[in-house]
Amino acid sequence: MRVLAFVFAAATAATCFLPLLARAQAPKKSSEQNKAANEFRAYLDADWKRWMELYPEMATAVGYPGQNRRWSDDSPQGIAVRKEHLAASLKKLK
């Protein structure tokens, strides 16, 4: 019984203190890194929304709201819009 209590106490301590220890050991990000990370996150969010608008079937499949009554535009103009979006995304990432 004593061994079981020791194992339980050790497991509890490990699950409580190891994440705190790992966080304390992580290097601090500079404000420049934070700014770059925030800009990249904003880019990803905007790009995700644009993808959901361009491909409403995929938006419906993943549960993105507001696109479930639409179909992808497969006209030459719609295809051109998607190509332009991909080119603009690549340019921004570079």
C-alpha positions in Angstrom: 0.0 0.0 0.0 2.8 2.3 0.8 4.4 1.7 -2.6 1.2 2.5 -4.4 0.9 5.8 -2.5 4.5 6.7 -3.4 3.9 5.9 -7.1 0.7 8.0 -7.0 2.5 10.9 -5.3 5.4 10.7 -7.8 3.1 10.7 -10.8 1.1 13.6 -9.5 4.2 15.6 -8.8 5.6 14.8 -12.3 2.4 15.9 -14.0 2.2 19.1 -12.0 5.9 20.3 -12.0 7.3 19.0 -15.3 5.3 21.5 -17.4 6.4 24.3 -15.1 10.0 23.2 -15.4 9.8 23.0 -19.1 8.3 26.4 -19.4 11.0 27.9 -17.1 13.7 26.3 -19.3 12.3 27.6 -22.6 14.2 30.6 -24.0 12.6 33.9 -23.9 11.4 35.4 -27.2 12.5 38.8 -28.1 9.9 41.4 -29.0 11.1 41.1 -32.6 10.4 37.4 -32.6 7.0 38.0 -31.0 6.2 40.6 -33.7 7.2 38.2 -36.5 5.2 35.4 -34.9 2.1 37.6 -34.6 2.4 38.8 -38.2 2.8 35.2 -39.4 -0.2 34.1 -37.3 -2.3 36.9 -38.7 -1.3 35.9 -42.2 -2.3 32.3 -41.6 -5.7 33.4 -40.2 -6.4 35.6 -43.2 -5.2 33.0 -45.6 -7.4 30.3 -44.0 -10.5 32.6 -44.3 -9.6 33.2 -47.9 -9.3 29.5 -48.6 -12.6 28.9 -47.0 -14.2 31.5 -49.3 -12.5 30.1 -52.4 -13.3 26.5 -51.7 -16.7 26.4 -49.9 -17.0 22.6 -50.2 -13.9 22.2 -48.1 -15.2 24.9 -45.7 -18.4 22.8 -45.2 -16.4 19.6 -44.8 -14.3 21.1 -42.0 -17.2 22.9 -40.4 -16.3 26.5 -41.3 -19.5 28.5 -40.9 -21.3 30.5 -43.6 -20.2 28.7 -46.7 -22.5 25.7 -46.8 -24.8 27.1 -49.5 -22.1 27.9 -52.0 -20.2 26.0 -54.7 -16.6 26.7 -55.9 -16.4 28.9 -58.9 -15.0 26.8 -61.7 -15.4 29.4 -64.4 -12.3 30.8 -66.1 -12.6 33.9 -63.9 -12.9 31.8 -60.7 -9.8 29.8 -61.6 -7.9 33.0 -62.4 -8.9 34.3 -58.9 -7.6 31.2 -57.2 -4.3 31.4 -59.2 -3.9 35.0 -58.2 -4.4 34.1 -54.6 -1.8 31.4 -54.7 0.7 33.8 -56.4 0.0 36.5 -53.9 0.4 34.1 -51.0 3.7 32.8 -52.3 5.0 36.4 -52.8 4.0 37.3 -49.3 5.7 34.3 -47.8 8.9 34.9 -49.6 
